[in-house]
Amino acid sequence: MAADYIVKDISLAAFGRKELDIAETEMPGLMALRAEYGEEKPLKGARIVGSLHMTIQTACLIETLVALGADVRWASCNIFSTQDHAAAAIAAGDIPVFAIKGQSLEEHWDYLDKSFMFPEGPNMILDDGGDATLYVLLGARAEAGEDIIPVPQSEEEEVIKAQIKKRMEASPGWFTKTRDAIMGVSEETTTGVHRLYELQKNGQLPFPAINVNDSVTKSKFDNKYGCKESLVDGIRRATDTMMAGKVAVVCGYGDVGKGSAASLQGAGARVKVTEADPICALQAAMDGFEVVLLEEALDADIFITTTGNKDIIRIEHMREMKDMAIVGNIGHFDNEIQVASLKNHKWTNIKEQVDMIEMPSGNRMILLSEGRLLNLGNATGHPSFVMSASFTNQVLAQIELFQRGDQYKNEVYILPKHLDEKVAALHLDRVGAKLTKLTTEQASYIGVTPEGPFKPEHYRY
Ligand code: NAI
C-alpha cells in the first residue's frame, strides 16, 4: 500500500523524534493526560481530523490523542507553519499526515481533504482557524444546492471552490454524510471561535463545539505569553534586525497584541499601539505604550498586525512607510495586510518567507511570510510549555465531546472552570511554583471550596 502521508522528507523523522523527546519534557499537561488516561483510552473509536500547525508541539498533541485511543489524520492550518521534521516523525509513526512547509494553497486544501479520508469516515474535528469545519459545511451546502460564497478568506475562494467541486465529483454526497457523522469540534483560536459563534447565531452549527481559545489557560497564556516569545523570534530569524531603539507599531491590543507589544518592548524597541476598543486602548496606555492612529505612526521601523480583523495595513499606509520598513502579521489570516494590492510591485525574494518589495517611491519594504502569521512562518511558533497548556485543553475538549457530545446542543461551549484550573495546576511543578492551600475558614470566607473552583464565572483574570 502506498504511504498514507505527504511530507517533505521522511528521513527528517529521526531529527523530529529527538526534538519531540525534548518537547515532552516541556509539555507536562499532555504527559499527565497520557499517564491519567493512557490505560482507559477514552478516545477509543474517535477518528479525529486535525487541522492545526504541524509543529513539534502539535506532534506531541497528536501522539497524546493516539495514546488515548484515537485514530488521527492531520493537516496543517497554514501553508508556512509546518515543521518538516515534526511531520516526518509523525508519518514515521504510521500516523497519516499531509503537510509541507511552503505548500501551495491548492495543496493546502487538497491536504485538508486527505486528512478527512478515514476508511470509515471521521467523527471528530480538531480545528485551528476553522478551515476543517468550513470545508465540511461549505461542501454540504454546495451539495444542497446552496450558494457557498462568500467564504471568510476571500482570496482563497476559487481554490476552496475547486477543491469542493473535486470532492463532490469523486464522492457524491460525501460532505453531507461526513457533516452528519461529526460528533463535535474543538477550536483552537480566536478567529476560528469567531466563525463558530457566527454559525451558532445563524442556526448553522450542525454539531456541538468547544471553544478552547477562551479557556483562561489558553488565550491568557498562549496568545499572550506565547506571542511574547515567538513574535520577536520570528522577526529576528527573518531579518536579523537590531530591535533596540527601533520604533515598532503593534496594531491591536487584545491578548496577542499584549504579548506582541511586550515582546518588542522586551527586545528594546519603542512600541506604539493602535486600538479600536477603548478598554484595550486604555490598557495599552496604562501599560506604558503610546496609543496612536496608524496614519500618525507610518515613520516607524516595524509594523505588526494582531487584530484578527481585515484591511489593517492598507496600500496607502505601505506607500508612506520609510525605506526598509519591516511589515508582518501574527493574526490568524493574511488579510490583515493588503498583500494582494502589492502584486504589481517588484518583489525580490530574500529567503524563504522573506520578501523585499519596491514601492512606487523607490522605498523598499520587508514583508514577512507574505502576511501570514510570522511567528510560525519565520520561526517555530510558541515554545512547548505554553502549547502544553493549550493542547491539554484541546485533549480534554476532545474527550468531553467524544464521550458526552450527545448531552450538548449544537452550540459553542467553554470547558468548565475546574478543568481550566486543572490545566494550570498541571503546569506549576515545571516552573517550581508552589500553591497555597486555603483553610476551610478562608475558603468559606471568600465563598469557594479549598479544592476550587477559585473564581466565579464572571472573573476576568
Ligand atoms: P482579541 O480579540 O483579544 O484582540 C484583537 C484586538 O484587535 C481587539 O482588542 C480589537 O479591538 C483590536 N482591533 C480590531 N480591529 C482593529 C483595528 N482596525 N485597529 C486596531 N485594533 C483593532 O484577539 P486575540 O486573541 O488577540 O487574537 C488576534 C488574532 O491572532 C486572531 O486572528 C487569532 O486567531 C490570532 N492568534 C494568533 C496566534 C499566533 O501564534 N500567531 C496565537 C493566538 C491567536
Boltz pocket constraint, residues with backbone or C-beta under 6 A from the ligand:
constraints:
  - pocket:
      binder: B
      contacts: [[A, 189], [A, 190], [A, 191], [A, 192], [A, 219], [A, 222], [A, 223], [A, 226], [A, 227], [A, 251], [A, 252], [A, 253], [A, 254], [A, 255], [A, 256], [A, 257], [A, 274], [A, 275], [A, 276], [A, 277], [A, 280], [A, 306], [A, 307], [A, 308], [A, 309], [A, 310], [A, 311], [A, 312], [A, 330], [A, 331], [A, 332], [A, 333], [A, 373], [A, 374], [A, 375], [A, 376], [A, 382]]
      max_distance: 6.0
